[in-house]
Amino acid sequence: MCGWHNEVFFVKFIFFGLLAGLVVALLPLTVAGTGISLTPAWHADKTLLDRTSVSTHNFPDIRYVALHPDGTPVVLDGNGTLVRSFTGDGTTLYSFASDGSFYCTYSKTGDEITLNNTEGARFWAVSSSQYPLVSTHGSLVVLQVADMGTLYLLDKNGKKIDSTALTGRFCTSIVFSDNEWLLAGFASSDYYVVNNKGVLVHELKTPEKTMVKSAAISPNALFAAVHFGDENKDGVLIVDCQSGTAKTVELKNCHITRTALLVEDSGECYILNGDELLSISKKGQITSRFALAMQKPGLASLAKSGSFLFAGYVREDGVPTLRIFSTGENPVPLASLDFPDERALRCSAVGNLVIAEGIRNLYTWYVQ
């Protein structure tokens, strides 16, 4: 799992080949009428994470897990300071909670899974050869069997929750909310909503037995978004996680794989749909549509902080790009930044800190 002063920030962007003219011209950014602004925080070369330009902002309690170019995880705090690095031994693999507080160790050929905190203290170990995924704050661990057709749940003590086993043909999506509810989807059209105690809340299916391609769940698990389809047509379900009811929206583009989705507690959903970014209301109505350079199938992400929405993806011409939008009643595009020295780009938001992680570098902004 990966996660990513002003004058120094801009000089480093120039050095690493970013379109620095655009960066200087467009950042800091302010959303008109809100007083909310976006300013550069810190930057890191991922091969030199022990020498990051530390931010003057105060985010010591944030944890972010980045992937070193050698494939090992690295934990940073919100100021860019190195908290812990992991030495690869060729066999041990890691699966992190998204808040960076806990991680599981496992191996491809081993039969033990352990849960540990960032400081390295072990909480439990279980015998299992399955693949673990840790919930947002470490209260649940999902075990995925090798054929990708069954998910088992462990509680915070490592005990199997026997009442909940999620099954289908080939699991395509597993996502957690901030309050640790689980949304899991399968190619067989099955998708499940599970609460933070590991109790199954809803067992649902997509229309016409189509596969789940992508999924998202809101911070407090009030709504979910399920991107579904086949080889000819795609759609999105806006799902009320309390009632299990859903509104369906048809998409003009068909995706051969997953794409980026984000859904808020209000039910407002955002999706990267090929050559456009859509916002969709909880009633299933498209409320805004912005044209984009066509995205290349593969890694894409959406993140939101304050009134800013960030879309990170690779264009059809192979160049990773970051698009920045304002949100609200009158959303507008604010900036478009290209990262030609990176092969991919993933964006995420932790509170007021926004992180864009490429193959080589981490770039961060502060929303205030």
ZANU-78170 format. One line per field, with one value per residue (C-alpha): residue number from 1; x, y, z; residue in one letter. Coordinates in pm, whole numbers, plus 50000, padded with zeros to 5 digits. Layout:
<atoms>
resi [NUM:...] .
xx [X:...] .
yy [Y:...] .
zz [Z:...] .
resn [A:...] .
</atoms>
This chain:
<atoms>
resi [1:2:3:4:5:6:7:8:9:10:11:12:13:14:15:16:17:18:19:20:21:22:23:24:25:26:27:28:29:30:31:32:33:34:35:36:37:38:39:40:41:42:43:44:45:46:47:48:49:50:51:52:53:54:55:56:57:58:59:60:61:62:63:64:65:66:67:68:69:70:71:72:73:74:75:76:77:78:79:80:81:82:83:84:85:86:87:88:89:90:91:92:93:94:95:96:97:98:99:100:101:102:103:104:105:106:107:108:109:110:111:112:113:114:115:116:117:118:119:120:121:122:123:124:125:126:127:128:129:130:131:132:133:134:135:136:137:138:139:140:141:142:143:144:145:146:147:148:149:150:151:152:153:154:155:156:157:158:159:160:161:162:163:164:165:166:167:168:169:170:171:172:173:174:175:176:177:178:179:180:181:182:183:184:185:186:187:188:189:190:191:192:193:194:195:196:197:198:199:200:201:202:203:204:205:206:207:208:209:210:211:212:213:214:215:216:217:218:219:220:221:222:223:224:225:226:227:228:229:230:231:232:233:234:235:236:237:238:239:240:241:242:243:244:245:246:247:248:249:250:251:252:253:254:255:256:257:258:259:260:261:262:263:264:265:266:267:268:269:270:271:272:273:274:275:276:277:278:279:280:281:282:283:284:285:286:287:288:289:290:291:292:293:294:295:296:297:298:299:300:301:302:303:304:305:306:307:308:309:310:311:312:313:314:315:316:317:318:319:320:321:322:323:324:325:326:327:328:329:330:331:332:333:334:335:336:337:338:339:340:341:342:343:344:345:346:347:348:349:350:351:352:353:354:355:356:357:358:359:360:361:362:363:364:365:366:367:368] .
xx [50000:50133:50053:50320:50947:50746:51064:51240:50931:50923:51298:51267:50979:51190:51477:51263:51123:50769:50603:50728:50578:50232:50308:50436:50144:49869:49979:49887:49521:49216:48852:48660:48415:48531:48863:49001:49346:49590:49962:50268:50377:50679:50839:51043:51263:51157:51517:51611:51321:51552:51636:51288:51237:51031:50716:50666:50305:50225:50113:50317:50028:49950:50101:50146:50279:50481:50644:51019:51147:51295:50943:50964:50718:50824:50618:50633:50455:50251:50553:50755:50971:51073:50900:51007:51153:51134:51421:51316:51430:51294:51013:50822:50536:50337:49975:49905:49601:49535:49605:49949:49890:49891:50024:50012:50312:50274:50461:50370:50476:50434:50147:50155:50000:50085:49931:50171:50165:50393:50647:50677:50488:50310:49945:49865:49967:49745:49814:49697:49832:49574:49630:49547:49400:49384:49093:49144:49250:49328:49004:48930:49148:49010:49163:49140:49177:49402:49121:48986:48640:48603:48676:48701:48712:48927:48844:49092:49208:49278:48969:48780:48426:48254:47920:48060:48211:48177:48168:48149:48346:48674:48684:48744:48712:48771:48739:48701:48533:48697:48481:48593:48286:48370:48245:48351:48253:48293:48293:47985:47776:47772:47864:47851:47829:47975:47983:48288:48201:48226:47848:47697:47455:47361:47418:47335:47376:47442:47186:47175:47445:47718:48056:48165:48455:48524:48382:48397:48239:48184:48382:48106:47961:47638:47668:47859:47929:47957:48087:47954:47931:48042:48243:47981:47822:47895:47698:47724:47506:47467:47386:47229:47425:47148:46856:47043:46847:47033:47001:47146:47333:47437:47785:47868:48207:48285:48593:48787:48907:48848:48847:48857:48548:48483:48160:48078:47847:47600:47575:47754:47970:48263:48392:48671:48487:48743:48741:48534:48495:48136:47967:47646:47391:47247:46931:47127:47142:47458:47521:47843:48059:48417:48608:48945:49223:49131:49258:49463:49317:49486:49577:49363:49259:49037:49087:48900:49006:48802:48659:48928:48893:49206:49211:49530:49556:49767:49657:49620:49956:50124:50182:50063:49856:49692:49372:49247:48885:48678:48356:48022:47730:47946:48244:48521:48852:49147:49471:49624:49975:50176:50441:50639:50914:50665:50499:50197:50039:49821:49660:49515:49401:49459:49275:49414:49718:49695:49958:50041:50271:50458:50709:51001:50865:50610:50440:50218:49984:49816:49449:49367] .
yy [50000:50338:50661:51097:52692:52792:52899:52576:52379:52537:52497:52125:52090:52254:52019:51710:51806:51905:52181:52439:52735:52597:52528:52880:53033:52829:52763:52883:52859:53014:52911:53233:53330:53062:53190:52836:52821:52555:52607:52383:52194:51968:51755:51433:51234:50879:50754:51017:51004:51055:51397:51530:51908:51916:52131:52433:52319:52112:51759:51535:51296:51213:50891:50825:50503:50552:50288:50318:50253:49923:49806:49838:50053:50374:50556:50937:51183:51471:51703:51474:51337:50972:50769:50420:50235:49860:49648:49398:49040:48897:48704:48931:49133:49415:49532:49866:50035:50349:50572:50412:50304:49925:49672:49300:49091:48783:48599:48435:48091:48124:48034:48310:48657:48908:49243:49512:49884:50131:50111:49736:49600:49274:49245:48899:48623:48369:48069:48152:48151:48403:48766:49022:49370:49597:49833:50209:50203:49833:49709:49456:49243:49091:48762:48699:48340:48259:48210:48560:48411:48426:48687:48607:48865:48883:49115:49342:49046:48826:48612:48491:48629:48304:48466:48668:48514:48708:48501:48555:48500:48693:48984:49312:49578:49605:49950:50078:50391:50620:50456:50111:49982:49753:49748:49450:49372:49075:49004:48785:49101:49045:49328:49347:49615:49512:49728:49795:49503:49264:49218:49184:49474:49424:49157:49314:49265:49492:49517:49240:49033:49272:49276:49523:49716:49982:50081:50360:50423:50757:50857:50762:50482:50665:50608:50384:50411:50098:50118:49819:49696:49452:49481:49706:49935:50077:50245:50370:50283:50542:50317:50424:50210:50223:50112:49927:50114:50249:50496:50399:50626:50514:50616:50714:50539:50173:50088:49766:49787:49994:50371:50633:50685:50904:50941:51178:51142:51367:51103:51323:51098:51179:50948:50967:50854:50836:51184:51350:51400:51361:51459:51271:51349:51093:51103:50971:51300:51423:51766:51864:51739:51850:51752:51578:51451:51083:50862:50551:50236:50158:50340:50647:50822:51093:51280:51565:51812:52119:52262:52106:51788:51620:51376:51184:50962:50875:51033:50828:50968:50811:51131:51127:51435:51597:51795:52023:52138:52341:52180:52307:52470:52616:52382:52495:52350:52529:52368:52097:51973:51723:51489:51360:51206:50977:50667:50680:50915:50849:51124:51104:51341:51306:51588:51914:51750:51642:51401:51310:51008:50922:50646:50879:51163:51279:51619:51769:52066:52215:52316:52606] .
zz [50000:49907:50019:49893:50168:49883:49694:49785:49682:49337:49278:49350:49108:48838:48916:48886:48548:48638:48440:48686:48502:48563:48926:48989:48803:48966:49324:49583:49482:49648:49600:49538:49810:50056:50190:50140:49984:49869:49932:49882:50196:50130:49861:49878:49644:49737:49730:49992:50234:50532:50385:50313:50319:50639:50635:50857:50902:51210:51115:51349:51418:51055:50922:50553:50401:50084:49868:49829:49473:49599:49688:50067:50265:50437:50703:50712:50937:50798:50806:50580:50862:50838:51112:51012:50717:50651:50523:50262:50333:50011:50179:50423:50274:50437:50430:50602:50749:50547:50848:50884:51244:51198:50950:50885:50787:50567:50292:49964:50082:50461:50689:50951:50960:51232:51326:51448:51519:51343:51626:51561:51864:51776:51879:51750:51512:51337:51118:50768:50413:50294:50187:50461:50416:50720:50788:50822:51189:51231:51393:51118:50894:50574:50463:50090:49973:49679:49426:49512:49565:49943:50211:50582:50861:51174:51464:51643:51853:51552:51610:51303:51274:51179:51102:50812:50499:50174:49857:49483:49167:49179:49422:49236:49510:49885:50044:50400:50533:50789:51057:50932:50752:50462:50103:49890:49531:49298:48924:48982:49051:49429:49664:50041:50309:50648:50962:51180:51408:51117:51091:50743:50684:50318:50053:49715:49341:49045:48761:48501:48679:48563:48736:49002:48849:49116:49453:49712:50052:50225:50537:50782:50567:50492:50116:49878:49507:49293:48936:48741:48383:48117:47796:47635:47894:48240:48516:48874:49172:49450:49747:50076:50323:50584:50369:50094:49824:49521:49234:48896:48656:48309:48188:47832:47849:47913:48121:48068:48427:48741:48755:49032:49249:49552:49748:50033:50334:50150:49876:49622:49403:49174:48901:48643:48332:48052:47899:48173:48545:48665:48989:49066:49337:49578:49363:49068:48875:48703:48857:48677:48393:48314:48002:48053:47835:47786:48067:48006:48169:48498:48818:48885:49206:49347:49675:49841:50109:50199:49877:49655:49452:49313:49021:48953:48645:48342:48014:47700:47582:47887:48090:48455:48534:48835:48783:49061:49088:49330:49453:49577:49399:49121:49075:48842:48717:48881:48762:48548:48634:48431:48578:48276:48493:48668:48523:48752:49004:49307:49513:49863:50138:50511:50684:50544:50386:50020:49886:49527:49501:49186:49119:49208:49419:49675:49637:49906:49958:50260:50252:50484] .
resn [M:C:G:W:H:N:E:V:F:F:V:K:F:I:F:F:G:L:L:A:G:L:V:V:A:L:L:P:L:T:V:A:G:T:G:I:S:L:T:P:A:W:H:A:D:K:T:L:L:D:R:T:S:V:S:T:H:N:F:P:D:I:R:Y:V:A:L:H:P:D:G:T:P:V:V:L:D:G:N:G:T:L:V:R:S:F:T:G:D:G:T:T:L:Y:S:F:A:S:D:G:S:F:Y:C:T:Y:S:K:T:G:D:E:I:T:L:N:N:T:E:G:A:R:F:W:A:V:S:S:S:Q:Y:P:L:V:S:T:H:G:S:L:V:V:L:Q:V:A:D:M:G:T:L:Y:L:L:D:K:N:G:K:K:I:D:S:T:A:L:T:G:R:F:C:T:S:I:V:F:S:D:N:E:W:L:L:A:G:F:A:S:S:D:Y:Y:V:V:N:N:K:G:V:L:V:H:E:L:K:T:P:E:K:T:M:V:K:S:A:A:I:S:P:N:A:L:F:A:A:V:H:F:G:D:E:N:K:D:G:V:L:I:V:D:C:Q:S:G:T:A:K:T:V:E:L:K:N:C:H:I:T:R:T:A:L:L:V:E:D:S:G:E:C:Y:I:L:N:G:D:E:L:L:S:I:S:K:K:G:Q:I:T:S:R:F:A:L:A:M:Q:K:P:G:L:A:S:L:A:K:S:G:S:F:L:F:A:G:Y:V:R:E:D:G:V:P:T:L:R:I:F:S:T:G:E:N:P:V:P:L:A:S:L:D:F:P:D:E:R:A:L:R:C:S:A:V:G:N:L:V:I:A:E:G:I:R:N:L:Y:T:W:Y:V:Q] .
</atoms>
